[in-house]
Amino acid sequence: MALSDHLKKLSKQAKKVEESVDSFNKDTADKISEKRDEAKKSLDETKVKIGDQMNADAASATASWAAMQKSVSDSFDSMQADIARKRAEHAAKKAERTAEDAEADAEDAVDFAVYALQEAEYAILDAAYARDQADKLQSAQG
């Protein structure tokens, strides 16, 4: 119900009260008692309507509150899931970098080992050549 409708309702009720007060001096006790009973009946009906509306508003507010709590809870759950996912992604990326570094170290070690074997081969061949030269020089002198 719009505010203007509430104001019209209030205006009608005020007019009715004004008429009741005006008629108080003119009406008989029976008429006043009859109007009083009508006013009481109307008051009771309004009280029930207001109570019903308050209960409906309370139910709506409770439902809204529950929906808001669920929304906040869902947002926190989603945020926690995102954090966990990002941590897992970070851990996976870190593990991948660690594996790549270890593989690079292994490749370097193998390359160094190949170089060391080549150095050893050269040293052996150089030693064999030197021995051969020394033996030839000794044979030639002797």
Buried (B, 14 or more C-beta within 10 A) or exposed (E): EEEEEEEEEEEEEEEBEEEBEEEEEEBEEEEBEEBEEEEEEEEEEEEEEEEEEEEEEEEEEEEEEEEEEEEEEEEEEEEEEEEEEEEEEEEEEEEEEEEEEEEEEEEEEEEEEEEEEEEEEEEEEEEEEEEEEEEEEEEEEE
